[in-house]
Each structure stands twice: as C-alpha cells, then as structure tokens.
Amino acid sequence: MRRRDCLDVRSRREARPASCDGTYDEQVLGFTRLGEDVTLTEARTRSHAACARGGAAA
C-alpha cells in the first residue's frame, strides 16, 4: 500500500485496492505507527485522529 492508493472497504477487517478513476471508499493519505497492544477499533480511531491533525507519517 502506498500514499494515494484507493480502497474498497469490504468489512471492518478487510479492504482491497480499487481504481482511483472510479468510485472507492477510502484513500490512503499516510501511515501511523501504533503499538502492538492497540486493537483494530483503537487503530481506526487513532488513524482518523492522526489524519485530522495532519500527523500521518510515512
């Protein structure tokens, strides 16, 4: 996965690459490193918060 890749979200645990030319559910804006103890639910919350702050990092 790279920045600006587009994704179709199949479920809370699965997303697949999608063409950015058509419709898609989400787009990769950056990456955030999280600890091993972070749950999937926490990861989604934290990643959205990092994007909102502009803090997503490579």
N, C-alpha and C positions, 0 to 999 in steps of 0.2 A: 504494500500500500504506500502511496506517495501523496504529497500535498496536491490538492485539486482533483484527486480521483473522486468519482461519483459512485454512490452506492444505492442498491435497492435493499431495504431492510426487510428480511423475511420474518424475523422474530426478535425478541429482546437479546438473543444469543447468536443470531446469525445475520450477516449482511453479505451481499455479493456485489462484485464490481458491476457497474452499469455505464452505459454510454452517457456522456455529459451532453450529447447532442439532443437527446430525447428527454423523457421525464425520469426523475430519480428522486429518492427520498432524502438523502443526505450527501454532503460533500466534505471531504477531508480537508480541514483548514490547518492542521498542525498536530503535534504529538505532545503528550504529557506523560512523564514517568511517574508511576504510582507504586506504592509499597506492595509487597507480596500479600499482606493481610487485608487488602482492600477488596470488598465484594464487588460483584458485577453492578449491583444497584448503586453503590457508592462511586464506582468508576464512572458511570454515566453522569451522575450528578456533578462530580468533580471536574470532568472533562468539559461539560457545558459551562460551568463556572469559570474555568480557565479561558475558554474561548470568549466569554463575555468580557473578561478583564483584558483580553488581548494577550494573555500569557501563555498561549500554546507554544511549545518549544520543539525544535527538531531533535 
